[in-house]
Protein backbone atom coordinates (compact mmCIF):
# COMPACT_ATOMS: atom_id res chain seq x y z
CA UNK A 1 0.00 0.00 0.00
CA UNK A 2 1.36 3.43 -0.94
CA UNK A 3 0.52 6.21 1.51
CA UNK A 4 0.56 9.55 -0.32
CA UNK A 5 -0.11 12.01 2.48
CA UNK A 6 -3.21 10.49 4.10
CA UNK A 7 -4.43 12.33 7.20
CA UNK A 8 -6.58 9.58 8.71
CA UNK A 9 -5.77 6.06 9.93
CA UNK A 10 -5.59 4.48 6.46
CA UNK A 11 -1.87 3.63 6.61
CA UNK A 12 -2.12 2.30 10.16
CA UNK A 13 -5.13 0.17 9.29
CA UNK A 14 -3.42 -1.22 6.19
CA UNK A 15 -0.27 -2.08 8.12
CA UNK A 16 -2.30 -4.16 10.57
CA UNK A 17 -3.02 -6.77 7.89
CA UNK A 18 -0.57 -9.68 7.52
CA UNK A 19 1.78 -9.55 4.51
CA UNK A 20 0.87 -5.89 3.88
CA UNK A 21 3.70 -3.42 3.37
CA UNK A 22 3.06 0.31 3.63
CA UNK A 23 5.26 2.53 1.46
CA UNK A 24 5.32 6.25 2.21
CA UNK A 25 5.51 8.69 -0.72
CA UNK A 26 5.47 12.23 0.75
CA UNK A 27 5.30 14.14 -2.54
CA UNK A 28 1.64 14.49 -3.64
CA UNK A 29 0.61 12.89 -6.91
CA UNK A 30 -1.31 9.83 -8.00
CA UNK A 31 1.47 8.54 -10.23
CA UNK A 32 4.06 9.21 -7.56
CA UNK A 33 2.11 6.98 -5.18
CA UNK A 34 1.68 4.27 -7.81
CA UNK A 35 5.33 4.41 -8.84
CA UNK A 36 6.38 4.09 -5.19
CA UNK A 37 4.18 1.01 -4.85
CA UNK A 38 5.55 -0.42 -8.08
CA UNK A 39 9.16 0.14 -6.98
CA UNK A 40 8.48 -1.72 -3.72
CA UNK A 41 6.70 -4.63 -5.41
CA UNK A 42 8.12 -7.95 -6.56
CA UNK A 43 5.34 -9.78 -8.43
CA UNK A 44 4.99 -10.47 -12.13
CA UNK A 45 1.58 -8.73 -12.15
CA UNK A 46 1.13 -5.25 -10.68
CA UNK A 47 -2.39 -4.32 -9.57
CA UNK A 48 -3.40 -0.71 -8.91
CA UNK A 49 -6.48 -0.41 -6.71
CA UNK A 50 -7.36 2.85 -4.95
CA UNK A 51 -7.71 2.79 -1.18
CA UNK A 52 -11.51 3.07 -1.23
CA UNK A 53 -12.07 0.69 -4.15
CA UNK A 54 -13.34 -2.83 -3.45
CA UNK A 55 -12.82 -5.60 -6.04
CA UNK A 56 -15.94 -7.73 -6.54
CA UNK A 57 -15.86 -11.54 -6.21
CA UNK A 58 -14.10 -13.15 -9.16
CA UNK A 59 -11.99 -10.05 -9.86
CA UNK A 60 -8.70 -11.95 -9.80
CA UNK A 61 -9.97 -14.70 -12.06
CA UNK A 62 -11.14 -12.09 -14.59
CA UNK A 63 -7.70 -10.45 -14.56
CA UNK A 64 -5.91 -13.74 -15.21
CA UNK A 65 -8.35 -14.72 -17.95
CA UNK A 66 -7.66 -11.61 -20.01
CA UNK A 67 -3.94 -11.28 -19.26
CA UNK A 68 -3.41 -14.82 -20.53
CA UNK A 69 -4.42 -13.75 -24.05
CA UNK A 70 -1.59 -13.33 -26.58
CA UNK A 71 -0.16 -9.83 -26.80
CA UNK A 72 -2.07 -8.44 -23.81
CA UNK A 73 0.11 -6.44 -21.41
CA UNK A 74 -2.53 -4.84 -19.20
CA UNK A 75 -6.23 -4.93 -18.36
CA UNK A 76 -8.43 -2.21 -16.88
CA UNK A 77 -12.02 -2.24 -15.66
CA UNK A 78 -14.84 -0.03 -14.46
CA UNK A 79 -16.15 1.46 -11.22
CA UNK A 80 -19.61 0.91 -9.80
CA UNK A 81 -20.50 3.59 -7.26
CA UNK A 82 -21.74 1.99 -4.06
CA UNK A 83 -22.79 5.13 -2.15
CA UNK A 84 -25.56 6.29 -4.49
CA UNK A 85 -29.12 5.08 -5.05
CA UNK A 86 -29.73 2.22 -7.53
CA UNK A 87 -31.01 4.49 -10.32
CA UNK A 88 -27.97 6.79 -10.17
CA UNK A 89 -25.70 3.74 -9.98
CA UNK A 90 -27.30 2.30 -13.12
CA UNK A 91 -27.16 5.59 -15.04
CA UNK A 92 -23.54 6.22 -14.00
CA UNK A 93 -22.41 2.77 -15.10
CA UNK A 94 -24.14 2.61 -18.46
CA UNK A 95 -23.74 6.31 -19.19
CA UNK A 96 -20.00 5.90 -18.74
CA UNK A 97 -19.88 2.81 -20.96
CA UNK A 98 -21.90 4.58 -23.65
CA UNK A 99 -19.08 7.12 -23.96
CA UNK A 100 -16.05 5.11 -22.87
CA UNK A 101 -16.43 1.96 -24.93
CA UNK A 102 -16.61 3.68 -28.34
CA UNK A 103 -13.66 5.84 -27.26
CA UNK A 104 -11.76 2.68 -26.34
CA UNK A 105 -12.47 1.04 -29.68
CA UNK A 106 -11.34 4.19 -31.50
CA UNK A 107 -8.07 4.86 -29.67
CA UNK A 108 -7.06 1.23 -29.10
CA UNK A 109 -7.98 -0.57 -32.31
CA UNK A 110 -8.25 2.17 -34.95
CA UNK A 111 -5.79 4.86 -33.88
CA UNK A 112 -3.69 2.44 -31.79
CA UNK A 113 -2.77 5.33 -29.49
CA UNK A 114 -4.03 4.22 -26.09
CA UNK A 115 -6.88 2.65 -24.18
CA UNK A 116 -9.40 3.37 -21.43
CA UNK A 117 -7.57 2.93 -18.15
CA UNK A 118 -8.99 3.75 -14.73
CA UNK A 119 -6.11 4.00 -12.29
CA UNK A 120 -8.00 2.49 -9.38
CA UNK A 121 -8.87 -0.72 -11.23
CA UNK A 122 -5.93 -1.68 -13.38
CA UNK A 123 -3.45 -4.58 -13.65
CA UNK A 124 -0.28 -4.64 -15.75
CA UNK A 125 2.52 -7.09 -16.37
CA UNK A 126 5.72 -6.05 -14.61
CA UNK A 127 7.87 -6.49 -17.70
CA UNK A 128 5.59 -4.17 -19.66
CA UNK A 129 5.66 -1.46 -17.01
CA UNK A 130 9.43 -1.74 -16.83
CA UNK A 131 9.70 -1.34 -20.61
CA UNK A 132 7.93 2.04 -20.50
CA UNK A 133 10.07 3.20 -17.57
CA UNK A 134 7.33 2.95 -14.96
CA UNK A 135 4.67 5.57 -14.37
CA UNK A 136 5.30 9.16 -15.41
CA UNK A 137 5.39 11.13 -12.15
CA UNK A 138 4.97 14.42 -14.02
CA UNK A 139 1.28 13.53 -14.16
CA UNK A 140 0.00 14.39 -10.70
CA UNK A 141 -3.72 13.75 -11.25
CA UNK A 142 -5.56 14.50 -14.49
CA UNK A 143 -4.53 12.27 -17.40
CA UNK A 144 -2.24 10.08 -15.29
CA UNK A 145 -3.87 6.78 -16.19
CA UNK A 146 -4.49 7.91 -19.78
CA UNK A 147 -0.78 8.47 -20.26
CA UNK A 148 0.03 5.07 -18.74
CA UNK A 149 -2.40 3.37 -21.12
CA UNK A 150 -0.99 5.32 -24.05
CA UNK A 151 2.60 4.30 -23.28
CA UNK A 152 1.67 0.65 -22.72
CA UNK A 153 -0.28 0.52 -26.00
CA UNK A 154 3.02 1.03 -27.82
CA UNK A 155 4.23 -2.39 -26.69
CA UNK A 156 1.01 -4.45 -26.50
CA UNK A 157 -2.73 -4.59 -26.02
CA UNK A 158 -4.33 -2.77 -23.08
CA UNK A 159 -7.81 -4.23 -22.72
CA UNK A 160 -10.76 -2.30 -21.30
CA UNK A 161 -13.02 -4.92 -19.71
CA UNK A 162 -16.42 -3.84 -18.33
CA UNK A 163 -16.78 -7.12 -16.41
CA UNK A 164 -13.66 -6.24 -14.37
CA UNK A 165 -15.37 -4.30 -11.57
CA UNK A 166 -14.41 -2.53 -8.38
CA UNK A 167 -16.92 -0.62 -6.29
CA UNK A 168 -15.96 2.97 -5.52
CA UNK A 169 -17.13 6.13 -3.80
CA UNK A 170 -18.93 8.82 -5.81
CA UNK A 171 -17.79 11.57 -3.43
CA UNK A 172 -15.90 13.51 -6.14
CA UNK A 173 -18.96 13.55 -8.40
CA UNK A 174 -21.21 14.71 -5.57
CA UNK A 175 -18.77 17.45 -4.63
CA UNK A 176 -18.15 18.86 -8.11
CA UNK A 177 -21.23 17.70 -10.02
CA UNK A 178 -21.75 14.69 -12.28
CA UNK A 179 -21.70 16.50 -15.62
CA UNK A 180 -18.79 18.77 -14.77
CA UNK A 181 -16.65 15.95 -13.41
CA UNK A 182 -17.44 13.62 -16.32
CA UNK A 183 -16.62 16.35 -18.85
CA UNK A 184 -13.36 17.12 -17.06
CA UNK A 185 -12.24 13.49 -17.18
CA UNK A 186 -13.02 13.07 -20.88
CA UNK A 187 -11.51 16.37 -22.00
CA UNK A 188 -8.32 15.36 -20.22
CA UNK A 189 -8.47 11.93 -21.84
CA UNK A 190 -8.69 13.53 -25.28
CA UNK A 191 -5.94 16.06 -24.52
CA UNK A 192 -3.45 13.41 -23.43
CA UNK A 193 -4.25 11.19 -26.42
CA UNK A 194 -3.91 14.09 -28.88
CA UNK A 195 -1.35 16.42 -27.27
CA UNK A 196 0.51 14.36 -24.63
CA UNK A 197 -0.53 16.64 -21.80
CA UNK A 198 -3.59 17.11 -19.57
CA UNK A 199 -6.10 19.87 -20.23
CA UNK A 200 -6.73 20.60 -16.54
CA UNK A 201 -4.27 21.44 -13.79
CA UNK A 202 -4.93 20.00 -10.31
CA UNK A 203 -5.64 22.56 -7.64
C-alpha positions as CSV (number, residue, x, y, z in Angstrom):
1,X,0.0,0.0,0.0
2,X,1.4,3.4,-0.9
3,X,0.5,6.2,1.5
4,X,0.6,9.6,-0.3
5,X,-0.1,12.0,2.5
6,X,-3.2,10.5,4.1
7,X,-4.4,12.3,7.2
8,X,-6.6,9.6,8.7
9,X,-5.8,6.1,9.9
10,X,-5.6,4.5,6.5
11,X,-1.9,3.6,6.6
12,X,-2.1,2.3,10.2
13,X,-5.1,0.2,9.3
14,X,-3.4,-1.2,6.2
15,X,-0.3,-2.1,8.1
16,X,-2.3,-4.2,10.6
17,X,-3.0,-6.8,7.9
18,X,-0.6,-9.7,7.5
19,X,1.8,-9.5,4.5
20,X,0.9,-5.9,3.9
21,X,3.7,-3.4,3.4
22,X,3.1,0.3,3.6
23,X,5.3,2.5,1.5
24,X,5.3,6.3,2.2
25,X,5.5,8.7,-0.7
26,X,5.5,12.2,0.8
27,X,5.3,14.1,-2.5
28,X,1.6,14.5,-3.6
29,X,0.6,12.9,-6.9
30,X,-1.3,9.8,-8.0
31,X,1.5,8.5,-10.2
32,X,4.1,9.2,-7.6
33,X,2.1,7.0,-5.2
34,X,1.7,4.3,-7.8
35,X,5.3,4.4,-8.8
36,X,6.4,4.1,-5.2
37,X,4.2,1.0,-4.9
38,X,5.6,-0.4,-8.1
39,X,9.2,0.1,-7.0
40,X,8.5,-1.7,-3.7
41,X,6.7,-4.6,-5.4
42,X,8.1,-8.0,-6.6
43,X,5.3,-9.8,-8.4
44,X,5.0,-10.5,-12.1
45,X,1.6,-8.7,-12.2
46,X,1.1,-5.2,-10.7
47,X,-2.4,-4.3,-9.6
48,X,-3.4,-0.7,-8.9
49,X,-6.5,-0.4,-6.7
50,X,-7.4,2.8,-4.9
51,X,-7.7,2.8,-1.2
52,X,-11.5,3.1,-1.2
53,X,-12.1,0.7,-4.1
54,X,-13.3,-2.8,-3.4
55,X,-12.8,-5.6,-6.0
56,X,-15.9,-7.7,-6.5
57,X,-15.9,-11.5,-6.2
58,X,-14.1,-13.1,-9.2
59,X,-12.0,-10.1,-9.9
60,X,-8.7,-11.9,-9.8
61,X,-10.0,-14.7,-12.1
62,X,-11.1,-12.1,-14.6
63,X,-7.7,-10.5,-14.6
64,X,-5.9,-13.7,-15.2
65,X,-8.3,-14.7,-17.9
66,X,-7.7,-11.6,-20.0
67,X,-3.9,-11.3,-19.3
68,X,-3.4,-14.8,-20.5
69,X,-4.4,-13.7,-24.0
70,X,-1.6,-13.3,-26.6
71,X,-0.2,-9.8,-26.8
72,X,-2.1,-8.4,-23.8
73,X,0.1,-6.4,-21.4
74,X,-2.5,-4.8,-19.2
75,X,-6.2,-4.9,-18.4
76,X,-8.4,-2.2,-16.9
77,X,-12.0,-2.2,-15.7
78,X,-14.8,0.0,-14.5
79,X,-16.2,1.5,-11.2
80,X,-19.6,0.9,-9.8
81,X,-20.5,3.6,-7.3
82,X,-21.7,2.0,-4.1
83,X,-22.8,5.1,-2.2
84,X,-25.6,6.3,-4.5
85,X,-29.1,5.1,-5.0
86,X,-29.7,2.2,-7.5
87,X,-31.0,4.5,-10.3
88,X,-28.0,6.8,-10.2
89,X,-25.7,3.7,-10.0
90,X,-27.3,2.3,-13.1
91,X,-27.2,5.6,-15.0
92,X,-23.5,6.2,-14.0
93,X,-22.4,2.8,-15.1
94,X,-24.1,2.6,-18.5
95,X,-23.7,6.3,-19.2
96,X,-20.0,5.9,-18.7
97,X,-19.9,2.8,-21.0
98,X,-21.9,4.6,-23.6
99,X,-19.1,7.1,-24.0
100,X,-16.0,5.1,-22.9
101,X,-16.4,2.0,-24.9
102,X,-16.6,3.7,-28.3
103,X,-13.7,5.8,-27.3
104,X,-11.8,2.7,-26.3
105,X,-12.5,1.0,-29.7
106,X,-11.3,4.2,-31.5
107,X,-8.1,4.9,-29.7
108,X,-7.1,1.2,-29.1
109,X,-8.0,-0.6,-32.3
110,X,-8.2,2.2,-35.0
111,X,-5.8,4.9,-33.9
112,X,-3.7,2.4,-31.8
113,X,-2.8,5.3,-29.5
114,X,-4.0,4.2,-26.1
115,X,-6.9,2.7,-24.2
116,X,-9.4,3.4,-21.4
117,X,-7.6,2.9,-18.2
118,X,-9.0,3.8,-14.7
119,X,-6.1,4.0,-12.3
120,X,-8.0,2.5,-9.4
121,X,-8.9,-0.7,-11.2
122,X,-5.9,-1.7,-13.4
123,X,-3.5,-4.6,-13.7
124,X,-0.3,-4.6,-15.8
125,X,2.5,-7.1,-16.4
126,X,5.7,-6.1,-14.6
127,X,7.9,-6.5,-17.7
128,X,5.6,-4.2,-19.7
129,X,5.7,-1.5,-17.0
130,X,9.4,-1.7,-16.8
131,X,9.7,-1.3,-20.6
132,X,7.9,2.0,-20.5
133,X,10.1,3.2,-17.6
134,X,7.3,2.9,-15.0
135,X,4.7,5.6,-14.4
136,X,5.3,9.2,-15.4
137,X,5.4,11.1,-12.1
138,X,5.0,14.4,-14.0
139,X,1.3,13.5,-14.2
140,X,0.0,14.4,-10.7
141,X,-3.7,13.7,-11.2
142,X,-5.6,14.5,-14.5
143,X,-4.5,12.3,-17.4
144,X,-2.2,10.1,-15.3
145,X,-3.9,6.8,-16.2
146,X,-4.5,7.9,-19.8
147,X,-0.8,8.5,-20.3
148,X,0.0,5.1,-18.7
149,X,-2.4,3.4,-21.1
150,X,-1.0,5.3,-24.0
151,X,2.6,4.3,-23.3
152,X,1.7,0.6,-22.7
153,X,-0.3,0.5,-26.0
154,X,3.0,1.0,-27.8
155,X,4.2,-2.4,-26.7
156,X,1.0,-4.4,-26.5
157,X,-2.7,-4.6,-26.0
158,X,-4.3,-2.8,-23.1
159,X,-7.8,-4.2,-22.7
160,X,-10.8,-2.3,-21.3
161,X,-13.0,-4.9,-19.7
162,X,-16.4,-3.8,-18.3
163,X,-16.8,-7.1,-16.4
164,X,-13.7,-6.2,-14.4
165,X,-15.4,-4.3,-11.6
166,X,-14.4,-2.5,-8.4
167,X,-16.9,-0.6,-6.3
168,X,-16.0,3.0,-5.5
169,X,-17.1,6.1,-3.8
170,X,-18.9,8.8,-5.8
171,X,-17.8,11.6,-3.4
172,X,-15.9,13.5,-6.1
173,X,-19.0,13.5,-8.4
174,X,-21.2,14.7,-5.6
175,X,-18.8,17.4,-4.6
176,X,-18.1,18.9,-8.1
177,X,-21.2,17.7,-10.0
178,X,-21.7,14.7,-12.3
179,X,-21.7,16.5,-15.6
180,X,-18.8,18.8,-14.8
181,X,-16.6,15.9,-13.4
182,X,-17.4,13.6,-16.3
183,X,-16.6,16.4,-18.9
184,X,-13.4,17.1,-17.1
185,X,-12.2,13.5,-17.2
186,X,-13.0,13.1,-20.9
187,X,-11.5,16.4,-22.0
188,X,-8.3,15.4,-20.2
189,X,-8.5,11.9,-21.8
190,X,-8.7,13.5,-25.3
191,X,-5.9,16.1,-24.5
192,X,-3.4,13.4,-23.4
193,X,-4.2,11.2,-26.4
194,X,-3.9,14.1,-28.9
195,X,-1.4,16.4,-27.3
196,X,0.5,14.4,-24.6
197,X,-0.5,16.6,-21.8
198,X,-3.6,17.1,-19.6
199,X,-6.1,19.9,-20.2
200,X,-6.7,20.6,-16.5
201,X,-4.3,21.4,-13.8
202,X,-4.9,20.0,-10.3
203,X,-5.6,22.6,-7.6
